[in-house]
Amino acid sequence: MFYDVIIIGGGPAGFSAALYASRAKLKILLIERAFAGGQMATTNEMENYPGFEDPVNGYELALRMENQAKRFGTKIIYEDVIDLTLDQDVKTVRTLQNDYQAKVVILCMGASPKELGLANEKSLRGLGVSYCATCDGAFYQDQDVAVIGGGNTAGEDALFLTRFCNKVYLIHRRDRLKATKVIQEAVLNNKKIVLIWNSVVEEIIADSRVLAIKIKDLITEQLAEIKVNGLFVAIGSVPNTGLVSGKVELDRFGYIITDEKMRTKLPGVFAAGDIRAKELRQVITAASDGAIAAYMAEKYISENDGMW
């Protein structure tokens, strides 16, 4: 089974790449291991995706993207990719069921937020537990929330949330922030932010939504309960690059290094979306990456027409 382009990953980057490549009349296969949308599909309401006056459900948006790609001819299959051969003119993608070959591969496997590992954390995602302040912050107007973490993302999230929230607890397991000095100063000087040092979250208290958190002081081992409506986890993310480790160049955090045209150092291999080393990881930036990757894939195929 030979294709012009194989796209691995069915999130906004993958569907955007599929849409643009299919409209260019290329033969496209998109392989997703689980369900359409990636992280986007786990977001209950999105207010910051252009074109929707009212909040849109992430899973609903994912289905729209999937159906749009199909309408232009993308073939979509749900299989688990187990191996890749990317350093040949003809690329091979092996799943548990089949081998597929293509002129180009676009890697769109995304990244997963690091979790706290608490018992009800997964079930409360979108119901008070969030991993994206810019996505969900506006839903907590005049409410109290907590941010977990001490790096740049946690500091930036806490500052962002003060635009909407009454009070923001910033909880860090150490006695000082890891964020840059500029962010630290901004956090320390913001009267809406309450810093809680040397502490971790032990439990999320909830009924159908988050009601409070139980925290533990790592020095005194005392427990305390804080009433919050939202819990924002900002302890980092994990790129889903296990498949390509040792095959493409990664940065020190494990993200795929590309140029602004989404090209890796391997000819005919592109990467798009949250799996890529970049500053901002949002649905709209993933979709943008996918469009660029598809355009460059079409150009690569056209320029190397006699190779296959």
C-alpha positions, 0 to 999 in steps of 0.5 A: 500500500503506497501513498504520497504522504502518510500522516501519523497522528489525528490531532489538529496538526494531522487533520490540517496536514491531511486537509491541505495535502488532500486538496492538492490531490495527493494520495493521503493516509492518516494513521491514528492509534486511539481517537480523533483530536488528540488532547483537543478532544479531551477539552470540554469547551474551547473559547480561543479557536477562531471562527466560533462565537460560542465555546466549541467542544474539543471532541466536536471540533475534532470530528469536524476536522476529521470529516473535512479531511475525509471529504477531500479524500484522506483515508483514515485508519485507526491502528497502532504504529510500532516502527518507522523506516524514515532514512530511505527514499521510500518511507515505511510505516509499520503498524500491528496490522500492516506495513504502509509506504510513502514518499513523505511522512509527517509526524504529528503524534503530539505531546501529553501533559505530565499529570500529578498521578492522583486517583481522580485526576483523569476523570476530572479533566475538563471538570475543574482539572486543566493542563492549559490556562490559556484554553480554560482560564476564562471559565473561572471568572471571579473564582479561586483556582490553584496552579501546580508547578514552579517553572516558567509555564506555571508562573505564566499560567498564574499571571494569566489566570489573575486576569479572570480569577479572584485568587490564584494559589501557586503551589510548588514543591520547593522553596523557590521558583525555577522560573526566570527572574522576570516571571518570578518578580511579576508573580511575587508582586501580584497581589492575587497570587498566593504562593505556597512553598514546599508543598504537593497536592495529595488529593483532589476533593470533588463531587461532579466537579473540583471543590477543593484540594488537600495539600501536604507540607513536605517539611512539616508533613501537615495537611491542609485543605484549600477550596478551589474551583479549578486546578491547573497542572503546569509541571511540564509535558511529555512529547510522544516521540518514542517512535522516532527516538534515534531516528530524527533529531530531538532537543534536550526535552525530547521534542522534534527539531524542525526548521520553520518549514516543518522539515526535519534533517531527514529528506521527506520527513516533516513534523508538525504540532505539539511534538515539535520544538517551539514556543506555543502549543495550542490548537491553532498553532498545531493546525498552522504547522500542519498546513505548512508541512502539507505545503512543503510535502507537496513541494518536496514530492514535486521537486523529486518526482523522478525518485520513485 
